[in-house]
Amino acid sequence: MPDLKHTLKNMKEKITGKANEAVGKATNNEELELKGKIQSSAADVKKKVGGIKEDIVGKVNDKIDEMKEKNKDK
């Protein structure tokens, strides 16, 4: 399960990015709009990387449990 602190920080980053993008678009500020897009995209990437990391940790733990069971039977 993802760390709640990191999940909330990521959500805040995503919302802030979307807000910056919208304000930039509304005020015709291309720099702020781009900054918002980048910030929002970075939050998406962090979320995906976190999910991949969790999957890997889960698989490693499954293998460790499997090895323990094999050694237990010996």
N, C-alpha and C positions, 0 to 999 in steps of 0.2 A: 504494500500500500504506500502511495507516495506520501512524503512528509507534508503535513498540513501547512507548515510555515512556507515551504517552497511552492506549494499549490496556490496559496493565497497571494504570494508575491508575484507569481506568474500571471494570475488573474488580474491583479492590479496593473501589471505592465501591459497586458493585452487591452484592458479598458482605457488606460491612459493613452496608449498608442492610437486606438480608434478615435478617442476624443481629439487628440492632436490632429489626426488626419481630417476629421470633420471640420474643426475650426480652421485649419489651413485651407481647406476647400472653400469654406464659406467666406473667408477673408481674402481669398485669392493669394495666399501666402504659400507658394510652392515649396519653400524650404521646410515650413512646419508640416505641411501635408506629407512630404517625403519622410521627414523624421518620424511622423506617426505611423506610416506604413512600415518603416524599418522596425520600429519598436514592436508593433503588433506581430510582424513576421518573426521576430526574434523570440517572442513569447510562444508562438506556435512551434518553432524548432525545439525550444527547451522542453516543451510538453512531450513532443515525440521522442526526444532523446531520453527523457525520464522514463517513458513507457518501455523503450527498448532495454534500458538498464534494468528495469524491474523484471522483464522477461528473462534476461540473462541470469540474474541472481536466482530467480525461481528455478531455472533449469539446472544451475549448479547445485542448488540445495537438493533438488530431486536426485541428482546423480550421487551426491554424498549420502543421502538416505538409502539409496539403492546399494551402494558399496557397503554401508554399515550392515544392511540385511544379509548380504552375501557373506560377510565376515562373521556374522553372528551364527550362521548355519554351519560354519566349519568347525 
